[in-house]
Amino acid sequence: MNVSRRQFVSALGAVGVGTFALRSFAADDASPVNLRVIAYNIYAGHGWPSDRPLAKEAVKKGQMPERLALELALYDPDIVNFSESPSEEFTKEVAQRMGMHHVRFPSGGNWPGTLLSKYEILDSQNTPLGYERPQDLYTRHWGKATIMLPQGEPLVVHSAHLYPVEDPTVRLKEIPAILKSMQPDLEAGRSVLLIGDLNHKPDAKEYQLWRDAGFVDTFAQVGEGEGLTFRSDKPQDRIDYILAAGPIAKKIVAGRPLFEGAFRLNPDDPNAFALSDHLPQYAEFGL
């Protein structure tokens, strides 16, 4: 009997063997060739539309962490970023099922961030301004972590969910402060990623600030089409990004939104629901 990867991973989970243990079986394999990164606004783990009976049932039965972990595991990611995280218990379960380290970035409001990493997280800091967070800024989330890559090189990752609404005023305050905090790492020539739901489009003033600071948009560099990530039934906007600066920006080999599988909503099926109203943004870097 042929067993799919999804069935195999699920069976391992049922007997208490996570993906981390599965990875250890292959410890003698050659070093990984690519670094796979996913940025995903997960809509607080409610499923979307959250009023669909099947979505409600999945939440009621506590199935959403497993569903999310199984779908993400199909892409074998090394780093996953969540915007609009649910409880820490929820995201820790996802991390455990995927065999990943876990860092939570508390929100200034009710939208925490989460960073999952296959590799060791050396340190982390929430809202790393160097001073107390202004009440009107970073009400979603912003945090920083350092991840140790297989070759022994540090990767600085900023996880961010910027202020929504069409008016860019708040975001135009948030971004310069983030860039200022990044400056020592950028000047030192370190690899830096900024990943998350940035709530602006590529034609916005905010986007140009990232570009002027030397960040490369992974999708714009290698992707095809428009790279739309919102919404998951009929995508119309690109507001979720994986941006790279420093040495890693020269190693981008793939980038695309994941408009497929359980990430995608079939609008013709009234019973269907997607894992979120956003699509994940995916990028791959050669190591």
Helices and strands as residue ranges (DSSP letters): H 5-14, H 19-25, E 34-41, G 43-45, H 53-60, H 64-73, E 79-83, H 88-98, E 101-105, E 113-117, E 121-126, E 141-148, E 154-161, H 171-187, E 191-197, H 205-212, E 216-217, H 218-222, E 240-245, G 247-250, E 252-257, G 261-263, E 281-286
